Amino acid sequence: MNNEQNKIPQATAKRLPLYYRFINNLHHQGKLRVSSKELSDAVKVDSATIRRDFSYFGALGKKGYGYNVEYLLSFFRKTLDQDEVTKVALIGVGNLGTAFLHYNFMKNNNTKIEMAFDADPNKVGSDIGGVPVYHVDDLEDHLINTAVAILTVPSTEAQGITERLVDAGVSGILNFTPARITVPDHIRVHHIDLSVELQSLVYFLKHYPLEEEAGD
Ligand code: ATP
């Protein structure tokens, strides 16, 4: 991310990849402009929020015209560093880890899992979805210029692996284990616990049913 990012509120920054994906699709379809209503319907963010977000990007929609797709796209590319591929490592090639290795992240953004690590000798040395699997003992030898790591190890292993990742220079961790990991202040952790998310959805369905006509 470049420094321009500092001026954008965090809540807005979180929506950037969402906007980017949609605008990129419009660009591929050859569309030159988009209205905030169209955007709002597609990304499910209300149009007032979209207008406020876009004003931070220096994109001021014109009445009856909307936003210029080319301008937005070049802003998002620059801000999200889309011209540069971010190298990602994955630790723990179990069921979930294997699925990620097969998933083509490059489709929507410029992140690429370049290498994976596991402790299981049966998995080490293999190649899954074009990604080499190394032994976790050799983590530090391979993690050069790798900014981001995805953690899909058993939760008991999460903290130990995290400390090694931080020492090796990783600055962002996407934690898919149920463990709440502790990191120094300069390291960013995003935590996705799929079973908690699912349980939460089921709870909300039961206790906070949505009305048919209710808006967002
Ligand atoms: P599987 O059925 O392949 O074991 P799983 O997702 O149910 O998948 P988990 O027990 O969650 O298995 O482990 C995930 C992966 O993490 C496994 O491939 C396991 O070998 C690996 N693993 C376990 N400990 C470590 C470690 N310390 N470092 C790296 N990888 C590890």
py3Dmol code that shows the C-alpha trace and the ligand (Angstrom):
import py3Dmol

protein = """\
ATOM      1  CA  MET A   1       0.000   0.000   0.000  1.00  0.00           C
ATOM      2  CA  ASN A   2       1.290   3.469  -0.709  1.00  0.00           C
ATOM      3  CA  ASN A   3       1.140   6.492   1.581  1.00  0.00           C
ATOM      4  CA  GLU A   4      -2.044   7.851   0.087  1.00  0.00           C
ATOM      5  CA  GLN A   5      -3.714   5.041   1.990  1.00  0.00           C
ATOM      6  CA  ASN A   6      -3.040   6.891   5.261  1.00  0.00           C
ATOM      7  CA  LYS A   7      -5.615   9.533   4.456  1.00  0.00           C
ATOM      8  CA  ILE A   8      -8.393   7.000   3.899  1.00  0.00           C
ATOM      9  CA  PRO A   9     -10.408   5.909   6.956  1.00  0.00           C
ATOM     10  CA  GLN A  10      -9.982   2.223   7.799  1.00  0.00           C
ATOM     11  CA  ALA A  11     -13.658   1.392   7.185  1.00  0.00           C
ATOM     12  CA  THR A  12     -13.339   2.845   3.678  1.00  0.00           C
ATOM     13  CA  ALA A  13     -10.022   1.078   3.066  1.00  0.00           C
ATOM     14  CA  LYS A  14     -11.665  -2.261   3.894  1.00  0.00           C
ATOM     15  CA  ARG A  15     -14.170  -1.742   1.086  1.00  0.00           C
ATOM     16  CA  LEU A  16     -11.462  -0.927  -1.475  1.00  0.00           C
ATOM     17  CA  PRO A  17     -10.922  -4.494  -2.740  1.00  0.00           C
ATOM     18  CA  LEU A  18     -14.691  -4.906  -3.111  1.00  0.00           C
ATOM     19  CA  TYR A  19     -14.964  -1.759  -5.216  1.00  0.00           C
ATOM     20  CA  TYR A  20     -11.869  -2.710  -7.150  1.00  0.00           C
ATOM     21  CA  ARG A  21     -13.266  -6.099  -8.153  1.00  0.00           C
ATOM     22  CA  PHE A  22     -16.514  -4.631  -9.428  1.00  0.00           C
ATOM     23  CA  ILE A  23     -14.901  -1.716 -11.255  1.00  0.00           C
ATOM     24  CA  ASN A  24     -12.412  -4.085 -12.855  1.00  0.00           C
ATOM     25  CA  ASN A  25     -15.295  -6.219 -14.156  1.00  0.00           C
ATOM     26  CA  LEU A  26     -17.000  -3.134 -15.596  1.00  0.00           C
ATOM     27  CA  HIS A  27     -13.759  -2.148 -17.279  1.00  0.00           C
ATOM     28  CA  HIS A  28     -13.478  -5.606 -18.855  1.00  0.00           C
ATOM     29  CA  GLN A  29     -17.018  -5.195 -20.163  1.00  0.00           C
ATOM     30  CA  GLY A  30     -15.951  -1.966 -21.824  1.00  0.00           C
ATOM     31  CA  LYS A  31     -18.066   0.304 -19.616  1.00  0.00           C
ATOM     32  CA  LEU A  32     -16.856   3.886 -19.322  1.00  0.00           C
ATOM     33  CA  ARG A  33     -18.957   5.106 -16.425  1.00  0.00           C
ATOM     34  CA  VAL A  34     -20.962   3.841 -13.497  1.00  0.00           C
ATOM     35  CA  SER A  35     -23.593   5.448 -11.270  1.00  0.00           C
ATOM     36  CA  SER A  36     -23.502   5.225  -7.481  1.00  0.00           C
ATOM     37  CA  LYS A  37     -26.881   3.438  -7.618  1.00  0.00           C
ATOM     38  CA  GLU A  38     -25.469   0.761  -9.943  1.00  0.00           C
ATOM     39  CA  LEU A  39     -22.446   0.384  -7.689  1.00  0.00           C
ATOM     40  CA  SER A  40     -24.625   0.260  -4.607  1.00  0.00           C
ATOM     41  CA  ASP A  41     -26.795  -2.533  -6.023  1.00  0.00           C
ATOM     42  CA  ALA A  42     -23.757  -4.543  -7.064  1.00  0.00           C
ATOM     43  CA  VAL A  43     -21.586  -4.286  -3.962  1.00  0.00           C
ATOM     44  CA  LYS A  44     -24.448  -3.962  -1.444  1.00  0.00           C
ATOM     45  CA  VAL A  45     -23.136  -0.792   0.155  1.00  0.00           C
ATOM     46  CA  ASP A  46     -25.587   2.112   0.424  1.00  0.00           C
ATOM     47  CA  SER A  47     -25.018   4.889  -2.096  1.00  0.00           C
ATOM     48  CA  ALA A  48     -24.382   7.598   0.527  1.00  0.00           C
ATOM     49  CA  THR A  49     -21.481   5.546   1.890  1.00  0.00           C
ATOM     50  CA  ILE A  50     -20.199   4.970  -1.643  1.00  0.00           C
ATOM     51  CA  ARG A  51     -20.263   8.703  -2.398  1.00  0.00           C
ATOM     52  CA  ARG A  52     -18.417   9.473   0.844  1.00  0.00           C
ATOM     53  CA  ASP A  53     -15.861   6.693   0.219  1.00  0.00           C
ATOM     54  CA  PHE A  54     -15.265   7.849  -3.336  1.00  0.00           C
ATOM     55  CA  SER A  55     -14.758  11.444  -2.266  1.00  0.00           C
ATOM     56  CA  TYR A  56     -11.682  10.218  -0.346  1.00  0.00           C
ATOM     57  CA  PHE A  57     -10.403   8.783  -3.627  1.00  0.00           C
ATOM     58  CA  GLY A  58     -10.763  12.179  -5.266  1.00  0.00           C
ATOM     59  CA  ALA A  59     -13.558  10.761  -7.428  1.00  0.00           C
ATOM     60  CA  LEU A  60     -16.469  13.144  -7.505  1.00  0.00           C
ATOM     61  CA  GLY A  61     -19.423  11.689  -9.396  1.00  0.00           C
ATOM     62  CA  LYS A  62     -21.227  14.031 -11.757  1.00  0.00           C
ATOM     63  CA  LYS A  63     -25.017  14.156 -11.678  1.00  0.00           C
ATOM     64  CA  GLY A  64     -26.433  12.269 -14.638  1.00  0.00           C
ATOM     65  CA  TYR A  65     -22.996  10.902 -15.513  1.00  0.00           C
ATOM     66  CA  GLY A  66     -21.770   8.930 -12.523  1.00  0.00           C
ATOM     67  CA  TYR A  67     -18.143   7.978 -12.025  1.00  0.00           C
ATOM     68  CA  ASN A  68     -15.456   7.533 -14.603  1.00  0.00           C
ATOM     69  CA  VAL A  69     -14.496   3.833 -14.620  1.00  0.00           C
ATOM     70  CA  GLU A  70     -10.999   4.437 -15.996  1.00  0.00           C
ATOM     71  CA  TYR A  71     -10.193   6.959 -13.255  1.00  0.00           C
ATOM     72  CA  LEU A  72     -11.471   4.691 -10.474  1.00  0.00           C
ATOM     73  CA  LEU A  73      -9.611   1.709 -11.841  1.00  0.00           C
ATOM     74  CA  SER A  74      -6.296   3.505 -12.018  1.00  0.00           C
ATOM     75  CA  PHE A  75      -6.811   4.876  -8.497  1.00  0.00           C
ATOM     76  CA  PHE A  76      -7.588   1.423  -7.090  1.00  0.00           C
ATOM     77  CA  ARG A  77      -4.673  -0.176  -8.949  1.00  0.00           C
ATOM     78  CA  LYS A  78      -2.288   2.404  -7.558  1.00  0.00           C
ATOM     79  CA  THR A  79      -3.685   2.324  -4.034  1.00  0.00           C
ATOM     80  CA  LEU A  80      -3.943  -1.439  -3.808  1.00  0.00           C
ATOM     81  CA  ASP A  81      -0.508  -1.829  -5.413  1.00  0.00           C
ATOM     82  CA  GLN A  82      -2.029  -3.963  -8.136  1.00  0.00           C
ATOM     83  CA  ASP A  83       0.989  -3.524 -10.362  1.00  0.00           C
ATOM     84  CA  GLU A  84       3.025  -5.484  -7.887  1.00  0.00           C
ATOM     85  CA  VAL A  85       2.316  -9.081  -6.946  1.00  0.00           C
ATOM     86  CA  THR A  86       2.288  -9.637  -3.181  1.00  0.00           C
ATOM     87  CA  LYS A  87       4.013 -12.866  -2.249  1.00  0.00           C
ATOM     88  CA  VAL A  88       2.089 -15.037   0.173  1.00  0.00           C
ATOM     89  CA  ALA A  89       3.149 -18.157   2.080  1.00  0.00           C
ATOM     90  CA  LEU A  90       0.744 -20.750   3.434  1.00  0.00           C
ATOM     91  CA  ILE A  91       1.503 -22.758   6.558  1.00  0.00           C
ATOM     92  CA  GLY A  92      -0.390 -26.016   7.093  1.00  0.00           C
ATOM     93  CA  VAL A  93      -1.379 -27.992   4.010  1.00  0.00           C
ATOM     94  CA  GLY A  94      -4.410 -29.788   5.519  1.00  0.00           C
ATOM     95  CA  ASN A  95      -7.904 -29.786   4.061  1.00  0.00           C
ATOM     96  CA  LEU A  96      -8.376 -26.032   4.196  1.00  0.00           C
ATOM     97  CA  GLY A  97      -4.791 -25.207   3.216  1.00  0.00           C
ATOM     98  CA  THR A  98      -4.980 -27.551   0.219  1.00  0.00           C
ATOM     99  CA  ALA A  99      -8.194 -25.863  -0.966  1.00  0.00           C
ATOM    100  CA  PHE A 100      -6.450 -22.474  -0.828  1.00  0.00           C
ATOM    101  CA  LEU A 101      -3.524 -23.780  -2.860  1.00  0.00           C
ATOM    102  CA  HIS A 102      -5.960 -24.807  -5.582  1.00  0.00           C
ATOM    103  CA  TYR A 103      -7.808 -21.506  -5.480  1.00  0.00           C
ATOM    104  CA  ASN A 104      -6.748 -18.909  -8.026  1.00  0.00           C
ATOM    105  CA  PHE A 105      -6.376 -15.709  -5.971  1.00  0.00           C
ATOM    106  CA  MET A 106      -4.839 -13.950  -8.984  1.00  0.00           C
ATOM    107  CA  LYS A 107      -8.272 -13.913 -10.631  1.00  0.00           C
ATOM    108  CA  ASN A 108      -9.376 -10.958  -8.573  1.00  0.00           C
ATOM    109  CA  ASN A 109      -6.266  -9.427  -7.099  1.00  0.00           C
ATOM    110  CA  ASN A 110      -2.548  -9.565  -7.352  1.00  0.00           C
ATOM    111  CA  THR A 111      -1.744 -11.888  -4.514  1.00  0.00           C
ATOM    112  CA  LYS A 112      -0.138 -15.215  -5.129  1.00  0.00           C
ATOM    113  CA  ILE A 113       0.621 -18.098  -2.804  1.00  0.00           C
ATOM    114  CA  GLU A 114       4.201 -18.807  -3.790  1.00  0.00           C
ATOM    115  CA  MET A 115       5.087 -21.484  -1.287  1.00  0.00           C
ATOM    116  CA  ALA A 116       3.585 -23.696   1.366  1.00  0.00           C
ATOM    117  CA  PHE A 117       4.945 -25.404   4.475  1.00  0.00           C
ATOM    118  CA  ASP A 118       3.942 -28.486   6.416  1.00  0.00           C
ATOM    119  CA  ALA A 119       5.404 -30.758   9.094  1.00  0.00           C
ATOM    120  CA  ASP A 120       4.132 -33.963   7.508  1.00  0.00           C
ATOM    121  CA  PRO A 121       6.929 -35.725   5.541  1.00  0.00           C
ATOM    122  CA  ASN A 122       4.294 -37.187   3.195  1.00  0.00           C
ATOM    123  CA  LYS A 123       3.329 -33.701   2.083  1.00  0.00           C
ATOM    124  CA  VAL A 124       6.787 -32.120   2.009  1.00  0.00           C
ATOM    125  CA  GLY A 125       8.337 -32.140  -1.467  1.00  0.00           C
ATOM    126  CA  SER A 126       4.986 -32.260  -3.227  1.00  0.00           C
ATOM    127  CA  ASP A 127       3.523 -29.633  -5.490  1.00  0.00           C
ATOM    128  CA  ILE A 128      -0.109 -28.677  -4.964  1.00  0.00           C
ATOM    129  CA  GLY A 129      -1.842 -26.447  -7.485  1.00  0.00           C
ATOM    130  CA  GLY A 130       1.588 -25.406  -8.755  1.00  0.00           C
ATOM    131  CA  VAL A 131       2.795 -24.425  -5.264  1.00  0.00           C
ATOM    132  CA  PRO A 132       5.812 -26.213  -3.758  1.00  0.00           C
ATOM    133  CA  VAL A 133       5.420 -27.623  -0.226  1.00  0.00           C
ATOM    134  CA  TYR A 134       8.525 -27.250   1.981  1.00  0.00           C
ATOM    135  CA  HIS A 135       9.253 -28.571   5.455  1.00  0.00           C
ATOM    136  CA  VAL A 136       8.209 -26.144   8.178  1.00  0.00           C
ATOM    137  CA  ASP A 137      11.686 -26.549   9.715  1.00  0.00           C
ATOM    138  CA  ASP A 138      13.044 -24.691   6.680  1.00  0.00           C
ATOM    139  CA  LEU A 139      10.588 -21.804   6.964  1.00  0.00           C
ATOM    140  CA  GLU A 140      13.224 -19.111   7.544  1.00  0.00           C
ATOM    141  CA  ASP A 141      15.302 -20.240   4.525  1.00  0.00           C
ATOM    142  CA  HIS A 142      12.431 -19.648   2.119  1.00  0.00           C
ATOM    143  CA  LEU A 143      10.590 -16.663   3.558  1.00  0.00           C
ATOM    144  CA  ILE A 144      12.517 -13.930   1.827  1.00  0.00           C
ATOM    145  CA  ASN A 145      10.548 -10.821   0.875  1.00  0.00           C
ATOM    146  CA  THR A 146       7.345 -12.561   1.846  1.00  0.00           C
ATOM    147  CA  ALA A 147       4.979 -10.032   3.404  1.00  0.00           C
ATOM    148  CA  VAL A 148       1.925 -12.131   4.067  1.00  0.00           C
ATOM    149  CA  ALA A 149       1.250 -15.577   5.510  1.00  0.00           C
ATOM    150  CA  ILE A 150      -1.914 -17.660   5.675  1.00  0.00           C
ATOM    151  CA  LEU A 151      -2.153 -19.813   8.764  1.00  0.00           C
ATOM    152  CA  THR A 152      -4.028 -23.110   8.379  1.00  0.00           C
ATOM    153  CA  VAL A 153      -2.173 -25.225  10.965  1.00  0.00           C
ATOM    154  CA  PRO A 154      -3.862 -26.870  13.992  1.00  0.00           C
ATOM    155  CA  SER A 155      -4.613 -24.200  16.618  1.00  0.00           C
ATOM    156  CA  THR A 156      -2.068 -25.645  19.062  1.00  0.00           C
ATOM    157  CA  GLU A 157       0.682 -24.788  16.560  1.00  0.00           C
ATOM    158  CA  ALA A 158      -0.536 -21.289  15.706  1.00  0.00           C
ATOM    159  CA  GLN A 159       1.350 -19.183  18.272  1.00  0.00           C
ATOM    160  CA  GLY A 160       4.710 -20.905  17.762  1.00  0.00           C
ATOM    161  CA  ILE A 161       4.520 -20.620  13.982  1.00  0.00           C
ATOM    162  CA  THR A 162       3.389 -16.992  14.272  1.00  0.00           C
ATOM    163  CA  GLU A 163       6.495 -16.056  16.269  1.00  0.00           C
ATOM    164  CA  ARG A 164       8.717 -17.602  13.626  1.00  0.00           C
ATOM    165  CA  LEU A 165       6.837 -15.810  10.842  1.00  0.00           C
ATOM    166  CA  VAL A 166       7.244 -12.461  12.600  1.00  0.00           C
ATOM    167  CA  ASP A 167      10.971 -13.068  13.160  1.00  0.00           C
ATOM    168  CA  ALA A 168      11.282 -13.930   9.463  1.00  0.00           C
ATOM    169  CA  GLY A 169       9.830 -10.541   8.482  1.00  0.00           C
ATOM    170  CA  VAL A 170       6.213 -11.344   7.694  1.00  0.00           C
ATOM    171  CA  SER A 171       4.048  -8.310   8.457  1.00  0.00           C
ATOM    172  CA  GLY A 172       0.522  -9.580   7.808  1.00  0.00           C
ATOM    173  CA  ILE A 173      -1.081 -12.833   8.895  1.00  0.00           C
ATOM    174  CA  LEU A 174      -4.428 -14.209   7.784  1.00  0.00           C
ATOM    175  CA  ASN A 175      -5.282 -16.532  10.639  1.00  0.00           C
ATOM    176  CA  PHE A 176      -7.749 -19.299   9.837  1.00  0.00           C
ATOM    177  CA  THR A 177      -7.096 -21.197  13.071  1.00  0.00           C
ATOM    178  CA  PRO A 178      -9.483 -20.751  16.009  1.00  0.00           C
ATOM    179  CA  ALA A 179      -6.491 -19.615  18.135  1.00  0.00           C
ATOM    180  CA  ARG A 180      -6.229 -15.928  19.069  1.00  0.00           C
ATOM    181  CA  ILE A 181      -2.589 -15.243  18.345  1.00  0.00           C
ATOM    182  CA  THR A 182      -0.427 -12.618  20.041  1.00  0.00           C
ATOM    183  CA  VAL A 183       1.825 -10.449  17.864  1.00  0.00           C
ATOM    184  CA  PRO A 184       3.917  -7.278  18.256  1.00  0.00           C
ATOM    185  CA  ASP A 185       2.114  -3.966  17.534  1.00  0.00           C
ATOM    186  CA  HIS A 186       3.556  -3.539  14.040  1.00  0.00           C
ATOM    187  CA  ILE A 187       2.122  -6.833  12.777  1.00  0.00           C
ATOM    188  CA  ARG A 188      -1.391  -6.953  11.379  1.00  0.00           C
ATOM    189  CA  VAL A 189      -3.498 -10.051  11.941  1.00  0.00           C
ATOM    190  CA  HIS A 190      -6.849 -10.672  10.285  1.00  0.00           C
ATOM    191  CA  HIS A 191      -8.712 -13.539  11.845  1.00  0.00           C
ATOM    192  CA  ILE A 192     -11.239 -15.694  10.001  1.00  0.00           C
ATOM    193  CA  ASP A 193     -12.781 -18.492  12.023  1.00  0.00           C
ATOM    194  CA  LEU A 194     -15.089 -20.286   9.611  1.00  0.00           C
ATOM    195  CA  SER A 195     -16.955 -22.328  12.224  1.00  0.00           C
ATOM    196  CA  VAL A 196     -17.611 -19.241  14.361  1.00  0.00           C
ATOM    197  CA  GLU A 197     -18.879 -17.372  11.289  1.00  0.00           C
ATOM    198  CA  LEU A 198     -21.204 -20.236  10.418  1.00  0.00           C
ATOM    199  CA  GLN A 199     -22.476 -20.554  13.972  1.00  0.00           C
ATOM    200  CA  SER A 200     -23.050 -16.812  14.096  1.00  0.00           C
ATOM    201  CA  LEU A 201     -25.039 -16.891  10.854  1.00  0.00           C
ATOM    202  CA  VAL A 202     -27.262 -19.686  12.205  1.00  0.00           C
ATOM    203  CA  TYR A 203     -27.771 -17.744  15.458  1.00  0.00           C
ATOM    204  CA  PHE A 204     -28.719 -14.574  13.602  1.00  0.00           C
ATOM    205  CA  LEU A 205     -31.149 -16.458  11.371  1.00  0.00           C
ATOM    206  CA  LYS A 206     -32.898 -17.808  14.455  1.00  0.00           C
ATOM    207  CA  HIS A 207     -32.908 -14.705  16.609  1.00  0.00           C
ATOM    208  CA  TYR A 208     -32.842 -11.776  14.197  1.00  0.00           C
ATOM    209  CA  PRO A 209     -34.877 -12.883  11.165  1.00  0.00           C
ATOM    210  CA  LEU A 210     -34.851 -10.297   8.385  1.00  0.00           C
ATOM    211  CA  GLU A 211     -38.137  -8.768   7.325  1.00  0.00           C
ATOM    212  CA  GLU A 212     -39.028  -9.291   3.655  1.00  0.00           C
ATOM    213  CA  GLU A 213     -39.188  -5.592   2.851  1.00  0.00           C
ATOM    214  CA  ALA A 214     -36.516  -4.294   5.218  1.00  0.00           C
ATOM    215  CA  GLY A 215     -33.736  -2.240   3.647  1.00  0.00           C
ATOM    216  CA  ASP A 216     -30.059  -2.569   4.571  1.00  0.00           C
TER     217      ASP A 216
END
"""
ligand_1 = """\
31
ATP
P -5.626 -33.301 7.150
O -6.855 -34.149 7.058
O -4.852 -33.234 5.866
O -4.745 -33.616 8.324
P -6.761 -31.059 8.556
O -7.003 -29.688 8.053
O -7.890 -31.780 9.196
O -6.156 -31.832 7.330
P -5.051 -30.270 10.758
O -4.818 -31.193 11.898
O -5.913 -29.077 10.968
O -5.535 -31.152 9.550
O -3.632 -29.772 10.218
C -3.511 -28.968 9.120
C -2.175 -29.208 8.470
O -1.165 -28.622 9.289
C -1.789 -30.666 8.291
O -1.370 -30.865 6.963
C -0.652 -30.889 9.268
O 0.301 -31.804 8.763
C -0.052 -29.488 9.330
N 0.743 -29.204 10.537
C 0.600 -29.671 11.784
N 1.512 -29.137 12.611
C 2.264 -28.294 11.861
C 3.376 -27.447 12.113
N 3.900 -27.317 13.331
N 3.884 -26.751 11.087
C 3.372 -26.860 9.839
N 2.326 -27.634 9.535
C 1.783 -28.358 10.512
"""
view = py3Dmol.view(width=600, height=400)
view.addModel(protein, "pdb")
view.setStyle({"model": 0}, {"cartoon": {"style": "trace"}})
view.addModel(ligand_1, "xyz")
view.setStyle({"model": 1}, {"stick": {}})
view.zoomTo()
view.show()
